[in-house]
């Protein structure tokens, strides 16, 4: 007499990881996410390791989490995984300010983002 199991949100050959509250703008995060879309996971991890972007390390952690989910939760083969989707969304925005000349107030916006990575197992062509 337990709860009914929730249906899977992704297909049988896919796994997903989501990271919320990344302290960067969605536009900057999307540049890094675009670097790994469609690539094999080994190549994507290598690209993120040697990227000069600060947020690349957080994207790498999210990708490693998606790979671990695929391996441990869904029994997928790690060597045949591809980054199927990597998309970015907005999260909350901190509003800060700074006093400016003549009694004005300069707005400072500090945006947060969220990242979703979907990895898919592909069949090897012989």
KOLGU-4560 file (N, C-alpha, C; in nm, 3 decimals, padded with zeros to 5 digits):
<recs>
<n_xx: 00.083 n_yy: -00.119 n_zz: 00.000 ca_xx: 00.000 ca_yy: 00.000 ca_zz: 00.000 c_xx: 00.087 c_yy: 00.124 c_zz: 00.000 mol: A seq: 1 type: UNK>
<n_xx: 00.180 n_yy: 00.133 n_zz: -00.096 ca_xx: 00.267 ca_yy: 00.250 ca_zz: -00.105 c_xx: 00.218 c_yy: 00.345 c_zz: -00.213 mol: A seq: 2 type: UNK>
<n_xx: 00.299 n_yy: 00.445 n_zz: -00.235 ca_xx: 00.265 ca_yy: 00.541 ca_zz: -00.339 c_xx: 00.292 c_yy: 00.481 c_zz: -00.476 mol: A seq: 3 type: UNK>
<n_xx: 00.215 n_yy: 00.527 n_zz: -00.574 ca_xx: 00.235 ca_yy: 00.484 ca_zz: -00.711 c_xx: 00.361 c_yy: 00.553 c_zz: -00.763 mol: A seq: 4 type: UNK>
<n_xx: 00.445 n_yy: 00.478 n_zz: -00.835 ca_xx: 00.569 ca_yy: 00.533 ca_zz: -00.887 c_xx: 00.540 c_yy: 00.638 c_zz: -00.994 mol: A seq: 5 type: UNK>
<n_xx: 00.612 n_yy: 00.751 n_zz: -00.986 ca_xx: 00.596 ca_yy: 00.856 ca_zz: -01.086 c_xx: 00.649 c_yy: 00.808 c_zz: -01.220 mol: A seq: 6 type: UNK>
<n_xx: 00.583 n_yy: 00.845 n_zz: -01.330 ca_xx: 00.636 ca_yy: 00.807 ca_zz: -01.462 c_xx: 00.763 c_yy: 00.884 c_zz: -01.492 mol: A seq: 7 type: UNK>
<n_xx: 00.848 n_yy: 00.827 n_zz: -01.575 ca_xx: 00.973 ca_yy: 00.893 ca_zz: -01.612 c_xx: 00.947 c_yy: 01.015 c_zz: -01.697 mol: A seq: 8 type: UNK>
<n_xx: 01.024 n_yy: 01.120 n_zz: -01.674 ca_xx: 01.009 ca_yy: 01.243 ca_zz: -01.751 c_xx: 01.083 c_yy: 01.237 c_zz: -01.883 mol: A seq: 9 type: UNK>
<n_xx: 01.180 n_yy: 01.146 n_zz: -01.893 ca_xx: 01.260 ca_yy: 01.134 ca_zz: -02.015 c_xx: 01.245 c_yy: 00.991 c_zz: -02.068 mol: A seq: 10 type: UNK>
<n_xx: 01.293 n_yy: 00.968 n_zz: -02.189 ca_xx: 01.281 ca_yy: 00.837 ca_zz: -02.253 c_xx: 01.368 c_yy: 00.733 c_zz: -02.182 mol: A seq: 11 type: UNK>
<n_xx: 01.354 n_yy: 00.608 n_zz: -02.224 ca_xx: 01.428 ca_yy: 00.498 ca_zz: -02.160 c_xx: 01.578 c_yy: 00.506 c_zz: -02.183 mol: A seq: 12 type: UNK>
<n_xx: 01.620 n_yy: 00.568 n_zz: -02.293 ca_xx: 01.764 ca_yy: 00.575 ca_zz: -02.324 c_xx: 01.823 c_yy: 00.712 c_zz: -02.289 mol: A seq: 13 type: UNK>
<n_xx: 01.757 n_yy: 00.786 n_zz: -02.198 ca_xx: 01.802 ca_yy: 00.919 ca_zz: -02.163 c_xx: 01.813 c_yy: 00.935 c_zz: -02.011 mol: A seq: 14 type: UNK>
<n_xx: 01.895 n_yy: 01.030 n_zz: -01.971 ca_xx: 01.906 ca_yy: 01.069 ca_zz: -01.830 c_xx: 01.924 c_yy: 01.220 c_zz: -01.825 mol: A seq: 15 type: UNK>
<n_xx: 01.887 n_yy: 01.278 n_zz: -01.709 ca_xx: 01.883 ca_yy: 01.422 ca_zz: -01.700 c_xx: 01.946 c_yy: 01.469 c_zz: -01.569 mol: A seq: 16 type: UNK>
<n_xx: 02.001 n_yy: 01.589 n_zz: -01.570 ca_xx: 02.047 ca_yy: 01.655 ca_zz: -01.448 c_xx: 02.015 c_yy: 01.803 c_zz: -01.459 mol: A seq: 17 type: UNK>
<n_xx: 01.981 n_yy: 01.863 n_zz: -01.346 ca_xx: 01.943 ca_yy: 02.004 ca_zz: -01.345 c_xx: 02.017 c_yy: 02.073 c_zz: -01.232 mol: A seq: 18 type: UNK>
<n_xx: 02.072 n_yy: 02.190 n_zz: -01.263 ca_xx: 02.139 ca_yy: 02.272 ca_zz: -01.162 c_xx: 02.068 c_yy: 02.405 c_zz: -01.155 mol: A seq: 19 type: UNK>
<n_xx: 02.030 n_yy: 02.443 n_zz: -01.034 ca_xx: 01.960 ca_yy: 02.570 ca_zz: -01.015 c_xx: 02.051 c_yy: 02.668 c_zz: -00.943 mol: A seq: 20 type: UNK>
<n_xx: 02.014 n_yy: 02.795 n_zz: -00.948 ca_xx: 02.081 ca_yy: 02.902 ca_zz: -00.875 c_xx: 02.229 c_yy: 02.916 c_zz: -00.912 mol: A seq: 21 type: UNK>
<n_xx: 02.259 n_yy: 02.912 n_zz: -01.041 ca_xx: 02.396 ca_yy: 02.940 ca_zz: -01.087 c_xx: 02.412 c_yy: 03.091 c_zz: -01.097 mol: A seq: 22 type: UNK>
<n_xx: 02.516 n_yy: 03.145 n_zz: -01.036 ca_xx: 02.531 ca_yy: 03.289 ca_zz: -01.025 c_xx: 02.596 c_yy: 03.346 c_zz: -01.150 mol: A seq: 23 type: UNK>
<n_xx: 02.520 n_yy: 03.348 n_zz: -01.258 ca_xx: 02.562 ca_yy: 03.411 ca_zz: -01.383 c_xx: 02.437 c_yy: 03.440 c_zz: -01.465 mol: A seq: 24 type: UNK>
<n_xx: 02.451 n_yy: 03.523 n_zz: -01.565 ca_xx: 02.335 ca_yy: 03.555 ca_zz: -01.647 c_xx: 02.306 c_yy: 03.439 c_zz: -01.743 mol: A seq: 25 type: UNK>
<n_xx: 02.180 n_yy: 03.420 n_zz: -01.780 ca_xx: 02.147 ca_yy: 03.313 ca_zz: -01.873 c_xx: 02.218 c_yy: 03.325 c_zz: -02.007 mol: A seq: 26 type: UNK>
<n_xx: 02.243 n_yy: 03.449 n_zz: -02.050 ca_xx: 02.310 ca_yy: 03.470 ca_zz: -02.179 c_xx: 02.453 c_yy: 03.417 c_zz: -02.176 mol: A seq: 27 type: UNK>
<n_xx: 02.525 n_yy: 03.442 n_zz: -02.067 ca_xx: 02.662 ca_yy: 03.393 ca_zz: -02.055 c_xx: 02.664 c_yy: 03.241 c_zz: -02.039 mol: A seq: 28 type: UNK>
<n_xx: 02.569 n_yy: 03.188 n_zz: -01.963 ca_xx: 02.563 ca_yy: 03.043 ca_zz: -01.942 c_xx: 02.529 c_yy: 02.971 c_zz: -02.071 mol: A seq: 29 type: UNK>
<n_xx: 02.446 n_yy: 03.032 n_zz: -02.155 ca_xx: 02.407 ca_yy: 02.969 ca_zz: -02.281 c_xx: 02.525 c_yy: 02.956 c_zz: -02.376 mol: A seq: 30 type: UNK>
<n_xx: 02.623 n_yy: 03.048 n_zz: -02.368 ca_xx: 02.743 ca_yy: 03.035 ca_zz: -02.450 c_xx: 02.819 c_yy: 02.907 c_zz: -02.416 mol: A seq: 31 type: UNK>
<n_xx: 02.829 n_yy: 02.876 n_zz: -02.287 ca_xx: 02.901 ca_yy: 02.756 ca_zz: -02.243 c_xx: 02.818 c_yy: 02.632 c_zz: -02.275 mol: A seq: 32 type: UNK>
<n_xx: 02.686 n_yy: 02.639 n_zz: -02.256 ca_xx: 02.600 ca_yy: 02.525 ca_zz: -02.286 c_xx: 02.603 c_yy: 02.493 c_zz: -02.436 mol: A seq: 33 type: UNK>
<n_xx: 02.614 n_yy: 02.596 n_zz: -02.518 ca_xx: 02.621 ca_yy: 02.575 ca_zz: -02.662 c_xx: 02.748 c_yy: 02.504 c_zz: -02.705 mol: A seq: 34 type: UNK>
<n_xx: 02.854 n_yy: 02.516 n_zz: -02.624 ca_xx: 02.980 ca_yy: 02.449 ca_zz: -02.655 c_xx: 02.967 c_yy: 02.296 c_zz: -02.650 mol: A seq: 35 type: UNK>
<n_xx: 02.876 n_yy: 02.245 n_zz: -02.567 ca_xx: 02.871 ca_yy: 02.099 ca_zz: -02.545 c_xx: 02.752 c_yy: 02.033 c_zz: -02.612 mol: A seq: 36 type: UNK>
<n_xx: 02.659 n_yy: 02.109 n_zz: -02.667 ca_xx: 02.540 ca_yy: 02.048 ca_zz: -02.729 c_xx: 02.579 c_yy: 01.957 c_zz: -02.844 mol: A seq: 37 type: UNK>
<n_xx: 02.525 n_yy: 01.834 n_zz: -02.843 ca_xx: 02.546 ca_yy: 01.741 ca_zz: -02.953 c_xx: 02.677 c_yy: 01.666 c_zz: -02.950 mol: A seq: 38 type: UNK>
<n_xx: 02.764 n_yy: 01.692 n_zz: -02.853 ca_xx: 02.894 ca_yy: 01.625 ca_zz: -02.848 c_xx: 02.887 c_yy: 01.500 c_zz: -02.763 mol: A seq: 39 type: UNK>
<n_xx: 02.984 n_yy: 01.410 n_zz: -02.785 ca_xx: 02.999 ca_yy: 01.295 ca_zz: -02.697 c_xx: 03.043 c_yy: 01.346 c_zz: -02.560 mol: A seq: 40 type: UNK>
<n_xx: 03.007 n_yy: 01.273 n_zz: -02.454 ca_xx: 03.031 ca_yy: 01.325 ca_zz: -02.320 c_xx: 03.179 c_yy: 01.338 c_zz: -02.287 mol: A seq: 41 type: UNK>
<n_xx: 03.264 n_yy: 01.250 n_zz: -02.341 ca_xx: 03.408 ca_yy: 01.261 ca_zz: -02.312 c_xx: 03.463 c_yy: 01.392 c_zz: -02.371 mol: A seq: 42 type: UNK>
<n_xx: 03.423 n_yy: 01.421 n_zz: -02.495 ca_xx: 03.468 ca_yy: 01.544 ca_zz: -02.561 c_xx: 03.414 c_yy: 01.667 c_zz: -02.489 mol: A seq: 43 type: UNK>
<n_xx: 03.288 n_yy: 01.660 n_zz: -02.445 ca_xx: 03.227 ca_yy: 01.773 ca_zz: -02.375 c_xx: 03.298 c_yy: 01.799 c_zz: -02.242 mol: A seq: 44 type: UNK>
<n_xx: 03.331 n_yy: 01.693 n_zz: -02.169 ca_xx: 03.403 ca_yy: 01.709 ca_zz: -02.042 c_xx: 03.541 c_yy: 01.771 c_zz: -02.065 mol: A seq: 45 type: UNK>
<n_xx: 03.609 n_yy: 01.729 n_zz: -02.170 ca_xx: 03.740 ca_yy: 01.785 ca_zz: -02.202 c_xx: 03.730 c_yy: 01.933 c_zz: -02.236 mol: A seq: 46 type: UNK>
<n_xx: 03.630 n_yy: 01.969 n_zz: -02.317 ca_xx: 03.611 ca_yy: 02.109 ca_zz: -02.355 c_xx: 03.583 c_yy: 02.196 c_zz: -02.232 mol: A seq: 47 type: UNK>
<n_xx: 03.501 n_yy: 02.146 n_zz: -02.141 ca_xx: 03.468 ca_yy: 02.223 ca_zz: -02.022 c_xx: 03.587 c_yy: 02.234 c_zz: -01.927 mol: A seq: 48 type: UNK>
<n_xx: 03.669 n_yy: 02.131 n_zz: -01.921 ca_xx: 03.787 ca_yy: 02.134 ca_zz: -01.833 c_xx: 03.883 c_yy: 02.244 c_zz: -01.875 mol: A seq: 49 type: UNK>
<n_xx: 03.902 n_yy: 02.262 n_zz: -02.005 ca_xx: 04.000 ca_yy: 02.358 ca_zz: -02.054 c_xx: 03.938 c_yy: 02.489 c_zz: -02.101 mol: A seq: 50 type: UNK>
<n_xx: 03.814 n_yy: 02.514 n_zz: -02.065 ca_xx: 03.750 ca_yy: 02.639 ca_zz: -02.102 c_xx: 03.796 c_yy: 02.752 c_zz: -02.009 mol: A seq: 51 type: UNK>
<n_xx: 03.803 n_yy: 02.873 n_zz: -02.063 ca_xx: 03.843 ca_yy: 02.988 ca_zz: -01.983 c_xx: 03.726 c_yy: 03.054 c_zz: -01.910 mol: A seq: 52 type: UNK>
<n_xx: 03.604 n_yy: 03.011 n_zz: -01.938 ca_xx: 03.487 ca_yy: 03.071 ca_zz: -01.875 c_xx: 03.476 c_yy: 03.023 c_zz: -01.730 mol: A seq: 53 type: UNK>
<n_xx: 03.444 n_yy: 03.115 n_zz: -01.639 ca_xx: 03.433 ca_yy: 03.080 ca_zz: -01.497 c_xx: 03.322 c_yy: 02.979 c_zz: -01.471 mol: A seq: 54 type: UNK>
<n_xx: 03.210 n_yy: 02.993 n_zz: -01.539 ca_xx: 03.093 ca_yy: 02.909 ca_zz: -01.512 c_xx: 03.109 c_yy: 02.768 c_zz: -01.569 mol: A seq: 55 type: UNK>
<n_xx: 03.214 n_yy: 02.745 n_zz: -01.649 ca_xx: 03.234 ca_yy: 02.614 ca_zz: -01.712 c_xx: 03.251 c_yy: 02.503 c_zz: -01.609 mol: A seq: 56 type: UNK>
<n_xx: 03.308 n_yy: 02.534 n_zz: -01.493 ca_xx: 03.326 ca_yy: 02.431 ca_zz: -01.390 c_xx: 03.192 c_yy: 02.385 c_zz: -01.332 mol: A seq: 57 type: UNK>
<n_xx: 03.097 n_yy: 02.478 n_zz: -01.317 ca_xx: 02.964 ca_yy: 02.440 ca_zz: -01.269 c_xx: 02.888 c_yy: 02.360 c_zz: -01.375 mol: A seq: 58 type: UNK>
<n_xx: 02.907 n_yy: 02.395 n_zz: -01.502 ca_xx: 02.845 ca_yy: 02.318 ca_zz: -01.611 c_xx: 02.903 c_yy: 02.177 c_zz: -01.614 mol: A seq: 59 type: UNK>
<n_xx: 03.033 n_yy: 02.166 n_zz: -01.589 ca_xx: 03.099 ca_yy: 02.036 ca_zz: -01.587 c_xx: 03.042 c_yy: 01.949 c_zz: -01.475 mol: A seq: 60 type: UNK>
<n_xx: 03.018 n_yy: 02.009 n_zz: -01.357 ca_xx: 02.960 ca_yy: 01.934 ca_zz: -01.246 c_xx: 02.821 c_yy: 01.882 c_zz: -01.281 mol: A seq: 61 type: UNK>
<n_xx: 02.742 n_yy: 01.965 n_zz: -01.350 ca_xx: 02.608 ca_yy: 01.924 ca_zz: -01.390 c_xx: 02.614 c_yy: 01.811 c_zz: -01.492 mol: A seq: 62 type: UNK>
<n_xx: 02.708 n_yy: 01.819 n_zz: -01.586 ca_xx: 02.725 ca_yy: 01.713 ca_zz: -01.686 c_xx: 02.769 c_yy: 01.583 c_zz: -01.619 mol: A seq: 63 type: UNK>
<n_xx: 02.861 n_yy: 01.592 n_zz: -01.524 ca_xx: 02.904 ca_yy: 01.471 ca_zz: -01.452 c_xx: 02.789 c_yy: 01.410 c_zz: -01.373 mol: A seq: 64 type: UNK>
<n_xx: 02.701 n_yy: 01.493 n_zz: -01.321 ca_xx: 02.582 ca_yy: 01.443 ca_zz: -01.250 c_xx: 02.487 c_yy: 01.371 c_zz: -01.346 mol: A seq: 65 type: UNK>
<n_xx: 02.470 n_yy: 01.425 n_zz: -01.466 ca_xx: 02.385 ca_yy: 01.360 ca_zz: -01.566 c_xx: 02.443 c_yy: 01.225 c_zz: -01.607 mol: A seq: 66 type: UNK>
<n_xx: 02.576 n_yy: 01.219 n_zz: -01.620 ca_xx: 02.643 ca_yy: 01.093 ca_zz: -01.657 c_xx: 02.625 c_yy: 00.991 c_zz: -01.544 mol: A seq: 67 type: UNK>
<n_xx: 02.641 n_yy: 01.036 n_zz: -01.419 ca_xx: 02.623 ca_yy: 00.945 ca_zz: -01.305 c_xx: 02.479 c_yy: 00.896 c_zz: -01.296 mol: A seq: 68 type: UNK>
<n_xx: 02.382 n_yy: 00.984 n_zz: -01.323 ca_xx: 02.241 ca_yy: 00.942 ca_zz: -01.323 c_xx: 02.217 c_yy: 00.836 c_zz: -01.430 mol: A seq: 69 type: UNK>
<n_xx: 02.277 n_yy: 00.855 n_zz: -01.547 ca_xx: 02.259 ca_yy: 00.759 ca_zz: -01.657 c_xx: 02.317 c_yy: 00.623 c_zz: -01.619 mol: A seq: 70 type: UNK>
<n_xx: 02.433 n_yy: 00.625 n_zz: -01.555 ca_xx: 02.500 ca_yy: 00.500 ca_zz: -01.522 c_xx: 02.434 c_yy: 00.428 c_zz: -01.404 mol: A seq: 71 type: UNK>
<n_xx: 02.407 n_yy: 00.501 n_zz: -01.297 ca_xx: 02.361 ca_yy: 00.437 ca_zz: -01.174 c_xx: 02.210 c_yy: 00.417 c_zz: -01.168 mol: A seq: 72 type: UNK>
<n_xx: 02.133 n_yy: 00.513 n_zz: -01.219 ca_xx: 01.987 ca_yy: 00.504 ca_zz: -01.206 c_xx: 01.919 c_yy: 00.437 c_zz: -01.324 mol: A seq: 73 type: UNK>
<n_xx: 01.980 n_yy: 00.449 n_zz: -01.445 ca_xx: 01.913 ca_yy: 00.402 ca_zz: -01.565 c_xx: 01.991 c_yy: 00.294 c_zz: -01.640 mol: A seq: 74 type: UNK>
<n_xx: 02.106 n_yy: 00.252 n_zz: -01.585 ca_xx: 02.187 ca_yy: 00.143 ca_zz: -01.642 c_xx: 02.221 c_yy: 00.166 c_zz: -01.789 mol: A seq: 75 type: UNK>
<n_xx: 02.264 n_yy: 00.287 n_zz: -01.822 ca_xx: 02.304 ca_yy: 00.319 ca_zz: -01.959 c_xx: 02.456 c_yy: 00.307 c_zz: -01.971 mol: A seq: 76 type: UNK>
<n_xx: 02.503 n_yy: 00.282 n_zz: -02.093 ca_xx: 02.646 ca_yy: 00.269 ca_zz: -02.119 c_xx: 02.709 c_yy: 00.407 c_zz: -02.131 mol: A seq: 77 type: UNK>
<n_xx: 02.807 n_yy: 00.435 n_zz: -02.045 ca_xx: 02.867 ca_yy: 00.569 ca_zz: -02.039 c_xx: 02.944 c_yy: 00.601 c_zz: -02.167 mol: A seq: 78 type: UNK>
<n_xx: 03.004 n_yy: 00.500 n_zz: -02.230 ca_xx: 03.087 ca_yy: 00.524 ca_zz: -02.348 c_xx: 03.006 c_yy: 00.565 c_zz: -02.470 mol: A seq: 79 type: UNK>
<n_xx: 02.876 n_yy: 00.538 n_zz: -02.471 ca_xx: 02.795 ca_yy: 00.573 ca_zz: -02.588 c_xx: 02.696 c_yy: 00.686 c_zz: -02.557 mol: A seq: 80 type: UNK>
<n_xx: 02.728 n_yy: 00.771 n_zz: -02.459 ca_xx: 02.640 ca_yy: 00.882 ca_zz: -02.425 c_xx: 02.676 c_yy: 01.008 c_zz: -02.504 mol: A seq: 81 type: UNK>
<n_xx: 02.572 n_yy: 01.081 n_zz: -02.541 ca_xx: 02.586 ca_yy: 01.207 ca_zz: -02.615 c_xx: 02.503 c_yy: 01.312 c_zz: -02.542 mol: A seq: 82 type: UNK>
<n_xx: 02.552 n_yy: 01.436 n_zz: -02.539 ca_xx: 02.474 ca_yy: 01.547 ca_zz: -02.480 c_xx: 02.364 c_yy: 01.581 c_zz: -02.580 mol: A seq: 83 type: UNK>
<n_xx: 02.243 n_yy: 01.532 n_zz: -02.554 ca_xx: 02.132 ca_yy: 01.553 ca_zz: -02.646 c_xx: 02.080 c_yy: 01.696 c_zz: -02.638 mol: A seq: 84 type: UNK>
<n_xx: 02.062 n_yy: 01.746 n_zz: -02.516 ca_xx: 02.011 ca_yy: 01.880 ca_zz: -02.496 c_xx: 02.084 c_yy: 01.944 c_zz: -02.379 mol: A seq: 85 type: UNK>
<n_xx: 02.108 n_yy: 02.073 n_zz: -02.391 ca_xx: 02.161 ca_yy: 02.153 ca_zz: -02.280 c_xx: 02.094 c_yy: 02.289 c_zz: -02.292 mol: A seq: 86 type: UNK>
<n_xx: 01.999 n_yy: 02.316 n_zz: -02.205 ca_xx: 01.928 ca_yy: 02.442 ca_zz: -02.216 c_xx: 01.929 c_yy: 02.517 c_zz: -02.084 mol: A seq: 87 type: UNK>
<n_xx: 01.910 n_yy: 02.648 n_zz: -02.098 ca_xx: 01.929 ca_yy: 02.742 ca_zz: -01.988 c_xx: 01.799 c_yy: 02.814 c_zz: -01.961 mol: A seq: 88 type: UNK>
<n_xx: 01.773 n_yy: 02.842 n_zz: -01.834 ca_xx: 01.655 ca_yy: 02.919 ca_zz: -01.796 c_xx: 01.690 c_yy: 03.027 c_zz: -01.696 mol: A seq: 89 type: UNK>
<n_xx: 01.600 n_yy: 03.123 n_zz: -01.683 ca_xx: 01.619 ca_yy: 03.230 ca_zz: -01.585 c_xx: 01.581 c_yy: 03.179 c_zz: -01.447 mol: A seq: 90 type: UNK>
<n_xx: 01.642 n_yy: 03.238 n_zz: -01.346 ca_xx: 01.605 ca_yy: 03.214 ca_zz: -01.208 c_xx: 01.585 c_yy: 03.350 c_zz: -01.144 mol: A seq: 91 type: UNK>
<n_xx: 01.598 n_yy: 03.360 n_zz: -01.014 ca_xx: 01.571 ca_yy: 03.488 ca_zz: -00.951 c_xx: 01.677 c_yy: 03.592 c_zz: -00.984 mol: A seq: 92 type: UNK>
<n_xx: 01.646 n_yy: 03.718 n_zz: -00.960 ca_xx: 01.737 ca_yy: 03.828 ca_zz: -00.985 c_xx: 01.745 c_yy: 03.914 c_zz: -00.859 mol: A seq: 93 type: UNK>
<n_xx: 01.867 n_yy: 03.935 n_zz: -00.810 ca_xx: 01.887 ca_yy: 04.026 ca_zz: -00.698 c_xx: 01.896 c_yy: 04.168 c_zz: -00.752 mol: A seq: 94 type: UNK>
<n_xx: 01.824 n_yy: 04.258 n_zz: -00.689 ca_xx: 01.830 ca_yy: 04.398 ca_zz: -00.729 c_xx: 01.912 c_yy: 04.474 c_zz: -00.626 mol: A seq: 95 type: UNK>
<n_xx: 02.020 n_yy: 04.530 n_zz: -00.672 ca_xx: 02.107 ca_yy: 04.609 ca_zz: -00.586 c_xx: 02.123 c_yy: 04.746 c_zz: -00.650 mol: A seq: 96 type: UNK>
<n_xx: 02.184 n_yy: 04.839 n_zz: -00.577 ca_xx: 02.198 ca_yy: 04.972 ca_zz: -00.634 c_xx: 02.319 c_yy: 05.044 c_zz: -00.580 mol: A seq: 97 type: UNK>
<n_xx: 02.346 n_yy: 05.156 n_zz: -00.643 ca_xx: 02.462 ca_yy: 05.237 ca_zz: -00.606 c_xx: 02.422 c_yy: 05.383 c_zz: -00.623 mol: A seq: 98 type: UNK>
<n_xx: 02.449 n_yy: 05.464 n_zz: -00.522 ca_xx: 02.417 ca_yy: 05.607 ca_zz: -00.536 c_xx: 02.503 c_yy: 05.671 c_zz: -00.645 mol: A seq: 99 type: UNK>
<n_xx: 02.440 n_yy: 05.753 n_zz: -00.726 ca_xx: 02.510 ca_yy: 05.821 ca_zz: -00.835 c_xx: 02.501 c_yy: 05.973 c_zz: -00.814 mol: A seq: 100 type: UNK>
<n_xx: 02.552 n_yy: 06.045 n_zz: -00.908 ca_xx: 02.556 ca_yy: 06.191 ca_zz: -00.895 c_xx: 02.416 c_yy: 06.251 c_zz: -00.904 mol: A seq: 101 type: UNK>
<n_xx: 02.399 n_yy: 06.368 n_zz: -00.845 ca_xx: 02.276 ca_yy: 06.448 ca_zz: -00.851 c_xx: 02.156 c_yy: 06.372 c_zz: -00.797 mol: A seq: 102 type: UNK>
<n_xx: 02.178 n_yy: 06.291 n_zz: -00.693 ca_xx: 02.068 ca_yy: 06.224 ca_zz: -00.624 c_xx: 02.007 c_yy: 06.108 c_zz: -00.697 mol: A seq: 103 type: UNK>
<n_xx: 02.074 n_yy: 06.059 n_zz: -00.798 ca_xx: 02.019 ca_yy: 05.947 ca_zz: -00.874 c_xx: 02.067 c_yy: 05.814 c_zz: -00.816 mol: A seq: 104 type: UNK>
<n_xx: 02.013 n_yy: 05.708 n_zz: -00.871 ca_xx: 02.038 ca_yy: 05.574 ca_zz: -00.817 c_xx: 02.069 c_yy: 05.481 c_zz: -00.935 mol: A seq: 105 type: UNK>
<n_xx: 02.188 n_yy: 05.422 n_zz: -00.936 ca_xx: 02.224 ca_yy: 05.331 ca_zz: -01.044 c_xx: 02.183 c_yy: 05.188 c_zz: -01.010 mol: A seq: 106 type: UNK>
<n_xx: 02.100 n_yy: 05.128 n_zz: -01.095 ca_xx: 02.053 ca_yy: 04.992 ca_zz: -01.070 c_xx: 02.164 c_yy: 04.892 c_zz: -01.101 mol: A seq: 107 type: UNK>
<n_xx: 02.182 n_yy: 04.794 n_zz: -01.014 ca_xx: 02.273 ca_yy: 04.682 ca_zz: -01.037 c_xx: 02.190 c_yy: 04.556 c_zz: -01.028 mol: A seq: 108 type: UNK>
<n_xx: 02.185 n_yy: 04.481 n_zz: -01.138 ca_xx: 02.106 ca_yy: 04.358 ca_zz: -01.146 c_xx: 02.201 c_yy: 04.240 c_zz: -01.134 mol: A seq: 109 type: UNK>
<n_xx: 02.173 n_yy: 04.149 n_zz: -01.041 ca_xx: 02.257 ca_yy: 04.031 ca_zz: -01.023 c_xx: 02.173 c_yy: 03.907 c_zz: -01.055 mol: A seq: 110 type: UNK>
<n_xx: 02.178 n_yy: 03.858 n_zz: -01.180 ca_xx: 02.091 ca_yy: 03.748 ca_zz: -01.221 c_xx: 02.145 c_yy: 03.612 c_zz: -01.181 mol: A seq: 111 type: UNK>
<n_xx: 02.053 n_yy: 03.518 n_zz: -01.164 ca_xx: 02.084 ca_yy: 03.377 ca_zz: -01.143 c_xx: 02.022 c_yy: 03.298 c_zz: -01.258 mol: A seq: 112 type: UNK>
<n_xx: 02.078 n_yy: 03.179 n_zz: -01.285 ca_xx: 02.030 ca_yy: 03.097 ca_zz: -01.396 c_xx: 02.011 c_yy: 02.954 c_zz: -01.350 mol: A seq: 113 type: UNK>
<n_xx: 01.948 n_yy: 02.875 n_zz: -01.435 ca_xx: 01.943 ca_yy: 02.731 ca_zz: -01.412 c_xx: 01.977 c_yy: 02.659 c_zz: -01.543 mol: A seq: 114 type: UNK>
<n_xx: 02.034 n_yy: 02.541 n_zz: -01.527 ca_xx: 02.086 ca_yy: 02.465 ca_zz: -01.641 c_xx: 02.028 c_yy: 02.325 c_zz: -01.636 mol: A seq: 115 type: UNK>
<n_xx: 01.981 n_yy: 02.275 n_zz: -01.750 ca_xx: 01.932 ca_yy: 02.138 ca_zz: -01.762 c_xx: 02.012 c_yy: 02.069 c_zz: -01.871 mol: A seq: 116 type: UNK>
<n_xx: 02.068 n_yy: 01.953 n_zz: -01.837 ca_xx: 02.145 ca_yy: 01.875 ca_zz: -01.934 c_xx: 02.079 c_yy: 01.738 c_zz: -01.949 mol: A seq: 117 type: UNK>
<n_xx: 02.055 n_yy: 01.700 n_zz: -02.074 ca_xx: 01.994 ca_yy: 01.571 ca_zz: -02.106 c_xx: 02.094 c_yy: 01.491 c_zz: -02.188 mol: A seq: 118 type: UNK>
<n_xx: 02.132 n_yy: 01.373 n_zz: -02.137 ca_xx: 02.223 ca_yy: 01.287 ca_zz: -02.212 c_xx: 02.145 c_yy: 01.168 c_zz: -02.266 mol: A seq: 119 type: UNK>
<n_xx: 02.185 n_yy: 01.123 n_zz: -02.385 ca_xx: 02.113 ca_yy: 01.016 ca_zz: -02.453 c_xx: 02.213 c_yy: 00.910 c_zz: -02.498 mol: A seq: 120 type: UNK>
<n_xx: 02.174 n_yy: 00.784 n_zz: -02.482 ca_xx: 02.258 ca_yy: 00.673 ca_zz: -02.529 c_xx: 02.228 c_yy: 00.648 c_zz: -02.676 mol: A seq: 121 type: UNK>
<n_xx: 02.334 n_yy: 00.644 n_zz: -02.757 ca_xx: 02.316 ca_yy: 00.618 ca_zz: -02.900 c_xx: 02.375 c_yy: 00.483 c_zz: -02.934 mol: A seq: 122 type: UNK>
<n_xx: 02.324 n_yy: 00.423 n_zz: -03.042 ca_xx: 02.377 ca_yy: 00.295 ca_zz: -03.088 c_xx: 02.499 c_yy: 00.321 c_zz: -03.173 mol: A seq: 123 type: UNK>
<n_xx: 02.601 n_yy: 00.242 n_zz: -03.153 ca_xx: 02.725 ca_yy: 00.257 ca_zz: -03.230 c_xx: 02.703 c_yy: 00.200 c_zz: -03.371 mol: A seq: 124 type: UNK>
<n_xx: 02.744 n_yy: 00.275 n_zz: -03.474 ca_xx: 02.735 ca_yy: 00.226 ca_zz: -03.611 c_xx: 02.860 c_yy: 00.144 c_zz: -03.641 mol: A seq: 125 type: UNK>
<n_xx: 02.839 n_yy: 00.026 n_zz: -03.698 ca_xx: 02.953 ca_yy: -00.063 ca_zz: -03.727 c_xx: 03.003 c_yy: -00.046 c_zz: -03.870 mol: A seq: 126 type: UNK>
</recs>
